[in-house]
């Protein structure tokens, strides 16, 4: 099991914003942002997985039944297709722990109610 507090301590929001540019090809992050190739990601941290209205998710994501907490986001971002088998997200993943932590911090900040960091 990953020490999520130690992992999250490696990241920073400024780097996360830069790294997110890769994600922005398919996802909006702004409040009120529209679904794109991928679902809108504003308020994603803490949200039910597969929980954006009007977005057509893979059956695998809808059936997953968990929330996007820090651990789930970290696992998914390592290699989406391995973490949730059957996801439509074709992205290869972020290998570096500090990159994942930074993106997750950036996602968390783009929320009406950012979660406390672990």
ABEGO torsion letter per residue (X at the ends): XBBAAAAAAABBAAAAAAAAAAAAAABBABBGBBBBABBBABGABGBBBGABBGBBBBAAAAAAGBBBBAAAAAAAAABAAAABBGBABABAEBABAAAAAAAAAAAAABBABBBBBX
